[in-house]
């Protein structure tokens, strides 16, 4: 008996040691997005799932009531899978119009309440306080593969419904998502209206598929992204069924291409080693973070789901992954009318086609889980950045550029420190909507500005009143009006200034990135992130260098191996000389909170319309810049029911 008890004690001891070892290995193999004071950052992770489980153990699991979540443009409900992955209970509300997506939602998430079209969502539909509003609004007018009309296009302007609903429900958190291939002016307008900077994440960092996206959220950004990009669990091979991958990652999932070109998914080697095939629908589900068979539900085509019949590009699923352009009228409308009043079932071909389109429009689940993960930290639940929305969220009253705003323009050295007040703007999407609707083509861009000129005290006797390397200090409004006809002239909207009786005083503002002044003209500037700053407003009208009561607490940025991507160093530096600051630089977080992508020149900006020139002194090529392959994004529409009837 004693021998047996001793053996049991030994086994229990071994099990305890093994559990401790597993916990230690799991924690060391996962990058904690916060709690940096508790553990060192890891250099290696076994898988995203291990990272999630380690995080949940570190935080002790969810400690609050269920979240009340409103998901706009809900699609197939990737947000609900992400919440379940993190172990966060929820009370869910969904706004979605795609009938097939709703059938998946009702099958997989029966507890979620359906509200229909986002344009019909009102306060009385939800009787409790909403904690989180999520929305991946339509990208058809934003993606470079789409119409490139911009944020005010017929589909993408539903973003303003997201603003309306956010303002109406006043949630504690918001998370918006869209393609990273949008034009910078659209990205900046979204940031302006939400008061949030986007974080750019490519899903290949966390999954087996490439999908570069912008995410706007007031949930604190995770400090570190798990280092699993090259782990076997995030490679294409990991999601394949009886096949060998020929590439590391699966390309961005594209279900419909308005350009009409053929887009092929990766081919993989069959298990017999003699032939190749395309990745299948189950493998795509797994790559995007959904359970296998998630979209394999019983679809019914109902008469009320008939869309307006239009000539448009349709995907051809006869060969998996291939797209075809079809410009003739939509077929199957006569067949549709013969079956009015009936519920029709899709054949296998139509069934696969629907699943393909639904997945192409979905979230990348593990990226959403990563962005939501800080909510597991109790401190995040108690303190979060307030969402600041514009006074009006009506689409016709919102614009990227308003009369009276101050914008920075690029100078002759391609640095953003020529400041100008917008006097008038028209043309393209800046024109009144009534004018645009009457016009059959894009109107030429026309923006009138008055430039601000440095006072003598701040030019320091250098070059001219638009010193190409000096941007902080006291400015006065010039008298001459200048005309701009190209967006590439502009860098960003300026908010870090104080308006005085005699002019405008520009200074480094909290949350901004500034370049430090370099006397050597060709030397690469140093950049700092301003954590806190102050000036003495009573002294600014007659300010001279050193008399502004200026002080700034900053963190220095360190260049990484990636071009224009910098890491924020922890060490802080105090500056009290405003002449050390040269110009403010637009930026957005890249992949993780500690990495910033800076845009301190107009190089690489894409031109959608107009000539490529800015102020008369600028010398920029006139040819339109081509998009690189990495910018390719998916552009999907809702399933066309009448077209699917061809498959019945």
C-alpha positions as CSV (number, residue, x, y, z in Angstrom):
1,X,0.0,0.0,0.0
2,X,2.8,2.4,0.9
3,X,4.5,1.6,-2.4
4,X,1.3,2.4,-4.3
5,X,0.8,5.7,-2.4
6,X,4.5,6.7,-3.0
7,X,4.1,5.9,-6.7
8,X,0.9,8.1,-6.9
9,X,2.8,10.9,-5.1
10,X,5.7,10.6,-7.6
11,X,3.3,10.7,-10.5
12,X,1.5,13.8,-9.1
13,X,4.9,15.5,-8.6
14,X,5.9,14.7,-12.2
15,X,2.5,16.0,-13.5
16,X,2.9,19.2,-11.5
17,X,6.4,19.7,-12.9
18,X,5.2,19.0,-16.4
19,X,2.4,21.5,-16.1
20,X,4.8,24.2,-14.8
21,X,7.2,23.4,-17.7
22,X,4.3,23.6,-20.3
23,X,3.2,26.9,-18.8
24,X,6.7,28.3,-18.8
25,X,7.3,27.2,-22.4
26,X,4.0,28.6,-23.5
27,X,4.5,31.9,-21.9
28,X,8.1,32.2,-23.2
29,X,6.8,31.3,-26.7
30,X,4.3,34.1,-26.8
31,X,4.7,37.8,-27.2
32,X,2.6,39.5,-24.5
33,X,0.9,42.6,-26.1
34,X,1.0,44.3,-22.7
35,X,2.1,43.5,-19.1
36,X,5.6,44.2,-20.2
37,X,6.6,44.6,-16.6
38,X,5.7,41.0,-15.8
39,X,7.8,39.1,-18.3
40,X,10.4,39.6,-21.0
41,X,9.3,39.8,-24.6
42,X,9.7,36.6,-26.4
43,X,11.6,36.0,-29.6
44,X,9.8,32.8,-30.6
45,X,6.2,31.6,-30.5
46,X,4.9,28.2,-31.3
47,X,1.5,29.3,-32.7
48,X,-1.2,31.9,-32.5
49,X,-3.4,29.6,-30.5
50,X,-0.6,29.1,-27.9
51,X,-0.3,32.9,-27.7
52,X,-4.0,33.3,-27.0
53,X,-4.0,30.6,-24.4
54,X,-0.9,32.0,-22.7
55,X,-2.5,35.5,-22.7
56,X,-5.7,34.2,-21.2
57,X,-3.8,32.4,-18.4
58,X,-1.7,35.5,-17.8
59,X,-4.8,37.7,-17.5
60,X,-6.7,35.1,-15.5
61,X,-9.6,35.0,-18.1
62,X,-12.5,37.4,-18.5
63,X,-13.5,39.1,-15.3
64,X,-16.5,41.2,-16.2
65,X,-20.1,41.0,-17.4
66,X,-20.7,39.9,-21.0
67,X,-19.9,42.6,-23.6
68,X,-22.8,44.1,-25.5
69,X,-21.5,44.1,-29.1
70,X,-23.1,45.7,-32.2
71,X,-21.5,44.4,-35.4
72,X,-22.2,46.4,-38.5
73,X,-21.7,44.9,-42.0
74,X,-21.4,41.7,-40.0
75,X,-20.8,39.3,-42.9
76,X,-20.5,35.8,-41.6
77,X,-19.7,36.9,-38.1
78,X,-15.9,36.8,-37.8
79,X,-16.2,39.0,-34.7
80,X,-18.2,36.4,-32.8
81,X,-15.5,33.7,-33.5
82,X,-12.8,36.2,-32.4
83,X,-14.6,36.9,-29.1
84,X,-15.1,33.1,-28.5
85,X,-11.4,32.5,-29.2
86,X,-10.5,35.0,-26.4
87,X,-13.1,33.6,-24.0
88,X,-15.1,36.8,-23.9
89,X,-18.8,36.3,-23.4
90,X,-21.1,38.6,-25.4
91,X,-24.6,39.8,-26.1
92,X,-24.6,40.2,-29.9
93,X,-26.5,42.4,-32.3
94,X,-25.8,42.1,-36.1
95,X,-26.6,44.4,-39.0
96,X,-26.2,42.7,-42.4
97,X,-28.2,42.6,-45.6
98,X,-26.6,39.7,-47.5
99,X,-29.2,36.9,-47.3
100,X,-26.6,34.1,-47.5
101,X,-24.4,35.7,-44.8
102,X,-27.4,36.0,-42.6
103,X,-28.2,32.3,-43.1
104,X,-24.6,31.5,-41.9
105,X,-25.0,33.8,-38.9
106,X,-28.3,32.3,-37.9
107,X,-27.0,28.8,-38.2
108,X,-23.6,29.3,-36.4
109,X,-24.6,32.1,-33.9
110,X,-28.3,31.7,-33.0
111,X,-28.1,33.9,-30.0
112,X,-27.1,37.0,-32.1
113,X,-30.1,39.3,-32.8
114,X,-30.5,40.6,-36.4
115,X,-31.2,44.2,-37.1
116,X,-31.1,44.2,-40.9
117,X,-29.7,47.1,-43.0
118,X,-27.4,49.5,-41.1
119,X,-29.3,52.4,-42.5
120,X,-32.4,51.2,-40.5
121,X,-30.6,50.8,-37.1
122,X,-31.9,53.2,-34.5
123,X,-31.5,53.6,-30.7
124,X,-34.8,51.8,-29.8
125,X,-33.5,48.6,-31.4
126,X,-31.1,48.0,-28.5
127,X,-32.4,48.7,-25.0
128,X,-29.0,48.3,-23.2
129,X,-25.7,50.2,-23.2
130,X,-23.5,49.1,-26.2
131,X,-19.9,48.4,-25.2
132,X,-18.4,47.8,-28.6
133,X,-19.3,48.8,-32.2
134,X,-17.5,46.9,-34.9
135,X,-17.7,47.5,-38.7
136,X,-15.8,46.5,-41.8
137,X,-17.6,48.9,-44.1
138,X,-17.7,48.3,-47.9
139,X,-14.4,48.7,-49.7
140,X,-15.7,48.8,-53.3
141,X,-15.0,52.5,-53.8
142,X,-11.8,52.6,-51.8
143,X,-9.7,49.6,-53.1
144,X,-7.5,50.2,-56.1
145,X,-9.2,47.2,-57.7
146,X,-12.5,49.1,-57.4
147,X,-14.0,52.2,-58.8
148,X,-11.5,54.5,-56.9
149,X,-14.3,57.0,-56.3
150,X,-13.3,57.3,-52.7
151,X,-15.0,57.4,-49.3
152,X,-18.0,59.3,-50.8
153,X,-18.8,56.6,-53.4
154,X,-22.1,54.9,-53.4
155,X,-21.0,51.8,-51.4
156,X,-18.1,53.0,-49.2
157,X,-20.0,56.1,-47.9
158,X,-21.8,53.6,-45.6
159,X,-18.9,54.5,-43.4
160,X,-20.9,57.5,-42.3
161,X,-23.6,55.1,-41.1
162,X,-21.0,53.6,-38.8
163,X,-20.3,57.2,-37.6
164,X,-24.0,57.9,-37.1
165,X,-24.6,54.7,-35.1
166,X,-21.4,55.2,-33.0
167,X,-22.6,58.7,-32.1
168,X,-26.1,57.4,-31.3
169,X,-25.1,54.5,-29.1
170,X,-21.9,56.1,-27.5
171,X,-20.1,52.8,-27.1
172,X,-16.9,52.6,-25.0
173,X,-15.0,51.0,-27.8
174,X,-15.1,51.1,-31.6
175,X,-13.3,49.0,-34.2
176,X,-13.5,49.9,-38.0
177,X,-11.7,48.0,-40.8
178,X,-11.0,48.5,-44.5
179,X,-8.4,47.9,-47.2
180,X,-4.9,49.3,-46.9
181,X,-4.8,50.1,-50.7
182,X,-7.1,53.1,-50.3
183,X,-5.8,56.5,-51.2
184,X,-4.1,58.5,-48.5
185,X,-6.8,61.2,-48.6
186,X,-9.5,58.7,-47.8
187,X,-7.5,57.2,-45.0
188,X,-6.9,60.7,-43.5
189,X,-10.5,61.6,-43.8
190,X,-11.6,58.5,-41.9
191,X,-9.0,59.3,-39.3
192,X,-10.3,62.9,-39.1
193,X,-13.9,61.9,-38.6
194,X,-13.1,59.2,-36.0
195,X,-10.3,61.0,-34.2
196,X,-8.3,57.8,-34.5
197,X,-5.1,56.8,-36.3
198,X,-5.2,53.5,-38.2
199,X,-3.0,50.6,-37.4
200,X,-1.8,48.7,-40.5
201,X,-1.7,44.9,-40.1
202,X,-1.0,42.2,-42.7
203,X,-2.8,39.0,-41.6
204,X,0.2,37.0,-42.7
205,X,1.8,38.1,-39.4
206,X,-0.7,35.9,-37.6
207,X,-2.2,33.5,-40.2
208,X,-1.5,31.6,-43.3
209,X,-3.0,34.2,-45.7
210,X,-2.0,37.6,-46.8
211,X,-4.5,40.4,-46.2
212,X,-3.2,43.9,-45.5
213,X,-5.8,46.1,-43.7
214,X,-6.2,49.4,-41.8
215,X,-7.9,49.2,-38.4
216,X,-9.2,52.2,-36.6
217,X,-9.8,51.6,-32.9
218,X,-9.7,53.3,-29.5
219,X,-8.9,50.0,-27.8
220,X,-5.2,50.4,-26.8
221,X,-2.9,48.9,-29.4
222,X,-1.2,45.7,-28.3
223,X,2.5,46.5,-27.6
224,X,3.9,43.6,-29.5
225,X,2.6,41.3,-32.2
226,X,3.2,37.6,-31.6
227,X,6.3,36.4,-33.5
228,X,4.6,33.6,-35.4
229,X,4.9,34.9,-39.0
230,X,7.3,32.1,-39.8
231,X,6.0,29.5,-37.5
232,X,4.6,26.3,-39.1
233,X,1.2,27.0,-37.6
234,X,0.9,30.1,-39.8
235,X,2.2,28.6,-43.0
236,X,0.0,27.6,-45.9
237,X,1.1,24.0,-45.4
238,X,-0.6,24.0,-42.0
239,X,-4.1,24.5,-43.6
240,X,-3.7,22.1,-46.5
241,X,-5.5,18.7,-46.8
242,X,-3.4,16.0,-48.3
243,X,-1.2,18.3,-50.4
244,X,2.1,20.1,-50.3
245,X,2.4,23.9,-50.4
246,X,4.5,25.5,-53.0
247,X,4.6,28.9,-51.3
248,X,4.8,30.0,-47.6
249,X,1.5,32.0,-47.5
250,X,-1.9,32.0,-49.3
251,X,-2.5,35.1,-51.4
252,X,-5.1,37.7,-50.5
253,X,-8.5,36.0,-51.0
254,X,-10.2,37.6,-54.0
255,X,-13.7,36.6,-55.0
256,X,-14.5,39.2,-57.7
257,X,-12.2,41.4,-59.8
258,X,-13.7,44.4,-61.5
259,X,-10.7,44.8,-63.7
260,X,-11.7,41.7,-65.5
261,X,-8.3,40.0,-65.2
262,X,-7.7,36.4,-64.2
263,X,-6.6,36.0,-60.6
264,X,-5.5,32.6,-59.6
265,X,-5.1,31.2,-56.1
266,X,-1.9,29.3,-55.4
267,X,-1.6,25.9,-56.7
268,X,-0.5,23.1,-54.4
269,X,1.0,19.7,-55.1
270,X,-1.3,16.8,-54.7
271,X,-0.4,14.0,-52.3
272,X,0.4,11.7,-55.2
273,X,3.2,14.1,-56.1
274,X,2.3,14.0,-59.8
275,X,-0.2,16.8,-60.3
276,X,-1.3,20.1,-58.9
277,X,-4.6,21.6,-57.7
278,X,-6.0,24.8,-56.3
279,X,-6.6,25.3,-52.6
280,X,-10.1,24.4,-51.7
281,X,-12.8,26.1,-49.8
282,X,-12.2,24.3,-46.5
283,X,-8.5,25.3,-46.6
284,X,-9.5,28.9,-47.2
285,X,-11.8,28.8,-44.1
286,X,-9.0,27.4,-42.0
287,X,-6.6,30.0,-43.3
288,X,-8.9,32.9,-42.4
289,X,-9.4,31.5,-38.9
290,X,-12.8,29.9,-39.2
291,X,-13.6,26.2,-38.4
292,X,-13.7,23.9,-41.4
293,X,-17.2,23.8,-42.8
294,X,-18.2,27.1,-41.1
295,X,-19.9,28.4,-44.3
296,X,-21.2,25.0,-45.3
297,X,-24.8,25.6,-44.4
298,X,-28.1,25.0,-46.1
299,X,-28.6,28.0,-48.4
300,X,-32.0,28.9,-49.8
301,X,-32.6,31.5,-52.5
302,X,-35.7,33.4,-51.6
303,X,-37.7,35.7,-53.9
304,X,-37.3,38.7,-51.6
305,X,-33.5,38.5,-52.0
306,X,-33.6,39.3,-55.7
307,X,-31.2,42.3,-56.3
308,X,-31.3,44.9,-59.0
309,X,-30.1,43.3,-62.3
310,X,-27.0,45.0,-63.6
311,X,-24.2,44.1,-65.9
312,X,-21.2,43.5,-63.7
313,X,-18.1,41.3,-63.3
314,X,-18.9,37.9,-62.0
315,X,-16.6,35.2,-60.6
316,X,-16.3,32.0,-62.4
317,X,-16.2,29.1,-60.0
318,X,-16.0,26.4,-62.6
319,X,-12.3,26.5,-62.1
320,X,-11.6,27.2,-58.4
321,X,-10.0,30.6,-57.8
322,X,-10.4,31.9,-61.4
323,X,-12.2,35.1,-62.1
324,X,-13.8,36.2,-65.4
325,X,-15.1,39.4,-66.7
326,X,-18.6,39.3,-68.0
327,X,-20.1,42.4,-69.5
328,X,-23.3,41.1,-71.0
329,X,-26.7,41.4,-69.2
330,X,-27.3,39.2,-66.2
331,X,-28.5,35.8,-67.1
332,X,-31.0,33.8,-65.2
333,X,-33.6,36.6,-64.7
334,X,-36.2,34.7,-66.7
335,X,-35.5,31.6,-64.6
336,X,-35.8,33.7,-61.5
337,X,-39.3,34.9,-62.5
338,X,-40.5,31.3,-63.2
339,X,-39.7,30.5,-59.6
340,X,-41.2,33.5,-57.8
341,X,-42.9,32.3,-54.6
342,X,-40.6,29.3,-54.3
343,X,-37.6,28.7,-52.1
344,X,-34.8,27.3,-54.2
345,X,-31.8,25.3,-53.1
346,X,-28.4,25.9,-54.7
347,X,-26.6,23.1,-56.5
348,X,-23.1,22.3,-55.4
349,X,-21.6,24.8,-57.9
350,X,-23.7,27.7,-56.6
351,X,-23.2,26.6,-53.0
352,X,-19.4,26.8,-53.4
353,X,-19.7,30.1,-55.2
354,X,-21.7,31.6,-52.3
355,X,-19.2,30.3,-49.7
356,X,-16.3,31.7,-51.7
357,X,-17.8,35.2,-51.9
358,X,-18.7,35.2,-48.2
359,X,-15.2,34.3,-47.1
360,X,-13.7,36.9,-49.4
361,X,-15.8,39.6,-47.6
362,X,-15.0,38.4,-44.1
363,X,-12.7,39.4,-41.3
364,X,-9.4,37.7,-40.7
365,X,-10.5,36.2,-37.4
366,X,-7.1,36.0,-35.6
367,X,-6.2,39.6,-36.4
368,X,-9.5,40.7,-34.9
369,X,-8.7,38.6,-31.8
370,X,-5.3,40.2,-31.6
371,X,-6.8,43.7,-31.7
372,X,-9.4,42.8,-29.1
373,X,-7.0,41.0,-26.8
374,X,-6.1,44.1,-24.6
375,X,-9.7,43.9,-23.3
376,X,-8.7,40.9,-21.3
377,X,-6.6,43.4,-19.2
378,X,-8.7,44.8,-16.4
379,X,-6.9,48.1,-16.6
380,X,-8.0,48.5,-20.2
381,X,-11.6,48.0,-19.1
382,X,-11.4,50.8,-16.6
383,X,-9.5,53.4,-18.8
384,X,-10.0,53.9,-22.5
385,X,-9.5,56.8,-24.9
386,X,-12.8,58.6,-25.5
387,X,-14.1,58.5,-29.0
388,X,-14.4,62.1,-30.4
389,X,-16.7,62.4,-33.4
390,X,-17.4,65.5,-35.6
391,X,-20.4,67.7,-34.8
392,X,-22.2,66.4,-37.9
393,X,-21.8,62.9,-39.1
394,X,-24.0,63.3,-42.2
395,X,-22.1,62.3,-45.3
396,X,-23.0,65.4,-47.3
397,X,-21.5,67.6,-44.5
398,X,-18.2,65.8,-44.1
399,X,-15.1,66.2,-46.2
400,X,-11.4,65.5,-46.0
401,X,-10.6,69.2,-46.5
402,X,-12.7,72.0,-45.2
403,X,-12.4,75.8,-45.8
404,X,-10.6,77.4,-42.9
405,X,-8.4,74.4,-42.1
406,X,-4.6,74.6,-42.1
407,X,-2.8,72.0,-44.2
408,X,0.9,71.3,-44.6
409,X,2.2,71.1,-48.1
410,X,5.5,69.7,-49.4
411,X,8.3,72.2,-50.0
412,X,11.0,72.0,-52.7
413,X,12.9,69.4,-50.7
414,X,9.8,67.2,-50.4
415,X,9.4,68.0,-46.7
416,X,6.0,68.8,-45.2
417,X,6.4,72.3,-43.7
418,X,4.8,74.8,-46.0
419,X,1.6,75.8,-44.1
420,X,-1.5,77.2,-45.8
421,X,-5.1,78.1,-44.9
422,X,-7.7,76.6,-47.2
423,X,-9.7,79.5,-48.8
424,X,-11.8,77.5,-51.3
425,X,-11.9,74.0,-52.6
426,X,-13.9,72.3,-55.4
427,X,-13.5,69.5,-58.0
428,X,-13.6,65.8,-57.7
429,X,-15.0,64.6,-54.3
430,X,-14.5,68.1,-52.8
431,X,-17.3,69.6,-54.9
432,X,-20.9,69.9,-53.5
433,X,-22.6,66.6,-54.0
434,X,-25.3,68.2,-56.2
435,X,-22.6,69.3,-58.6
436,X,-21.0,65.9,-58.7
437,X,-24.3,64.2,-59.4
438,X,-24.9,66.4,-62.4
439,X,-21.4,66.0,-63.8
440,X,-20.8,63.0,-66.1
441,X,-17.0,63.0,-65.4
442,X,-14.7,64.0,-62.6
443,X,-14.3,67.7,-62.1
444,X,-10.7,69.1,-62.0
445,X,-9.4,69.6,-58.5
446,X,-9.2,73.3,-57.6
447,X,-8.0,74.4,-54.1
448,X,-7.2,78.0,-53.3
449,X,-4.9,78.6,-50.3
450,X,-3.1,81.4,-48.6
451,X,0.4,80.5,-47.3
452,X,1.6,81.3,-43.8
453,X,5.0,83.0,-43.5
454,X,7.5,82.7,-40.7
455,X,8.1,85.9,-38.7
456,X,11.7,87.2,-38.8
457,X,12.5,85.9,-35.3
458,X,11.9,82.3,-36.4
459,X,13.5,82.4,-39.8
460,X,16.8,83.0,-38.1
461,X,18.0,84.8,-41.2
462,X,18.0,81.5,-43.2
463,X,17.0,81.2,-46.9
464,X,13.4,82.6,-47.0
465,X,10.1,82.8,-45.1
466,X,9.3,79.2,-46.1
467,X,12.4,77.7,-44.7
468,X,12.5,74.2,-46.0
469,X,14.0,72.9,-42.8
470,X,12.1,75.0,-40.2
471,X,8.5,74.4,-39.2
472,X,7.8,75.4,-35.6
473,X,7.4,78.9,-34.5
474,X,5.2,82.0,-35.1
475,X,3.7,82.5,-38.6
476,X,1.7,85.3,-40.2
477,X,-0.9,85.0,-43.0
478,X,0.4,86.1,-46.4
479,X,-1.6,88.2,-48.8
480,X,-1.2,86.3,-52.0
481,X,-3.6,83.5,-53.0
482,X,-2.1,80.3,-54.5
483,X,-4.0,77.6,-56.5
484,X,-3.4,73.9,-56.1
485,X,-4.7,71.3,-58.6
486,X,-3.1,68.1,-57.2
487,X,-3.4,66.2,-53.9
488,X,0.2,65.3,-54.0
489,X,1.0,68.8,-53.0
490,X,-0.6,68.2,-49.6
491,X,0.8,66.2,-46.7
492,X,-1.6,66.4,-43.7
493,X,-4.1,68.5,-41.8
494,X,-2.4,70.6,-39.1
495,X,-3.8,70.6,-35.6
496,X,-0.8,71.5,-33.4
497,X,-1.1,75.3,-33.4
498,X,-2.4,78.2,-31.3
499,X,-4.2,81.0,-33.1
500,X,-3.0,84.4,-31.6
501,X,-4.0,88.0,-32.3
502,X,-1.2,88.4,-34.8
503,X,-0.9,85.0,-36.4
504,X,-0.5,81.3,-35.7
505,X,2.0,79.6,-33.4
506,X,3.0,76.1,-34.5
507,X,4.5,73.7,-31.9
508,X,5.0,70.0,-31.4
509,X,1.7,68.6,-30.0
510,X,1.2,65.5,-27.9
511,X,0.9,62.4,-30.0
512,X,2.7,63.9,-33.0
513,X,5.9,62.8,-34.7
514,X,8.4,65.6,-35.4
515,X,11.7,65.8,-37.2
516,X,14.5,67.4,-35.3
517,X,16.4,70.3,-37.1
518,X,19.5,69.3,-39.0
519,X,21.9,72.1,-40.2
520,X,23.4,69.8,-42.8
521,X,21.1,70.0,-45.7
522,X,21.5,66.4,-46.9
523,X,21.7,64.8,-43.5
524,X,18.9,62.4,-42.5
525,X,16.7,64.0,-39.8
526,X,16.1,62.4,-36.3
527,X,12.4,61.8,-35.5
528,X,10.7,61.9,-32.1
529,X,7.3,61.0,-30.8
530,X,5.9,63.8,-28.6
531,X,4.5,62.4,-25.4
532,X,3.7,65.7,-23.7
533,X,4.3,69.4,-24.5
534,X,3.3,72.9,-23.3
535,X,3.7,76.5,-24.3
536,X,2.8,79.8,-22.5
537,X,-0.2,81.1,-24.4
538,X,0.2,84.6,-22.9
539,X,3.6,85.1,-24.5
540,X,2.9,83.9,-28.1
541,X,1.8,87.1,-29.8
542,X,5.3,88.7,-29.4
543,X,7.1,85.4,-29.1
544,X,10.8,85.1,-29.7
545,X,12.8,81.9,-29.6
546,X,13.3,80.8,-26.0
547,X,10.5,83.0,-24.6
548,X,7.5,80.7,-25.4
549,X,7.6,78.7,-22.2
550,X,8.0,75.7,-24.4
551,X,8.9,72.2,-23.1
552,X,8.3,68.8,-24.7
553,X,8.8,65.3,-23.4
554,X,9.6,62.9,-26.3
555,X,10.7,59.4,-27.3
556,X,13.2,58.9,-30.0
557,X,12.4,56.8,-33.0
558,X,14.9,54.2,-34.3
559,X,14.9,53.2,-38.0
560,X,14.2,49.5,-38.6
561,X,15.3,47.3,-41.5
562,X,12.0,48.4,-43.2
563,X,12.0,51.6,-45.2
564,X,10.2,54.4,-43.4
565,X,9.3,52.1,-40.5
566,X,10.6,53.2,-37.0
567,X,10.5,51.7,-33.6
568,X,9.7,53.8,-30.6
569,X,12.4,53.6,-28.0
570,X,11.5,53.6,-24.3
571,X,14.0,56.2,-23.2
572,X,12.5,59.7,-22.9
573,X,14.3,63.0,-23.8
574,X,13.3,66.6,-22.6
575,X,13.5,69.5,-25.1
576,X,13.0,73.2,-24.2
577,X,14.2,74.8,-27.4
578,X,11.5,74.9,-30.0
579,X,14.0,75.7,-32.8
580,X,15.2,72.1,-32.5
581,X,12.0,71.0,-34.1
582,X,11.8,71.1,-37.9
583,X,8.5,69.8,-39.2
584,X,5.6,67.5,-38.2
585,X,5.4,64.1,-39.9
586,X,2.2,62.1,-40.6
587,X,2.4,58.5,-39.4
588,X,0.4,55.5,-38.4
589,X,1.2,52.4,-36.3
590,X,2.4,49.5,-38.4
591,X,1.6,45.9,-37.3
592,X,2.1,46.7,-33.6
593,X,1.9,49.7,-31.2
594,X,5.7,50.1,-31.0
595,X,6.3,50.4,-34.8
596,X,5.4,53.6,-36.7
597,X,5.3,54.1,-40.5
598,X,6.3,57.7,-41.3
599,X,5.4,59.6,-44.4
600,X,7.8,62.5,-44.5
601,X,7.8,62.9,-48.3
602,X,5.2,62.4,-51.1
603,X,7.3,59.5,-52.6
604,X,5.1,56.5,-53.0
605,X,1.8,58.3,-52.8
606,X,-0.7,57.2,-55.4
607,X,-2.3,59.6,-57.8
608,X,-5.9,58.9,-58.7
609,X,-6.7,62.0,-60.7
610,X,-5.2,65.3,-61.8
611,X,-1.6,66.1,-62.8
612,X,1.3,65.1,-60.6
613,X,2.5,68.5,-59.4
614,X,2.1,70.6,-56.3
615,X,3.3,74.1,-55.7
616,X,4.8,75.6,-58.8
617,X,8.4,74.9,-57.6
618,X,7.7,71.1,-57.2
619,X,9.2,68.9,-59.9
620,X,7.3,65.6,-59.9
621,X,6.8,63.1,-62.7
622,X,3.6,63.4,-64.6
623,X,3.0,59.7,-65.2
624,X,0.7,57.8,-62.8
625,X,2.5,55.7,-60.3
626,X,1.9,52.0,-60.7
627,X,0.7,49.8,-57.8
628,X,3.0,47.1,-56.5
629,X,1.8,43.6,-56.2
630,X,1.7,43.8,-52.4
631,X,-1.0,46.5,-52.6
632,X,-3.4,44.1,-54.3
633,X,-6.6,43.8,-52.2
634,X,-9.8,42.0,-52.5
635,X,-12.9,43.7,-53.9
636,X,-16.1,41.9,-53.4
637,X,-19.8,42.5,-53.9
638,X,-22.8,40.7,-52.4
639,X,-23.8,37.5,-54.1
640,X,-26.1,38.1,-57.1
641,X,-29.0,35.8,-56.5
642,X,-30.2,35.9,-60.1
643,X,-26.7,34.9,-61.3
644,X,-26.6,32.0,-58.9
645,X,-29.7,30.6,-60.3
646,X,-27.6,29.5,-63.3
647,X,-26.1,27.0,-61.0
648,X,-29.5,25.5,-59.9
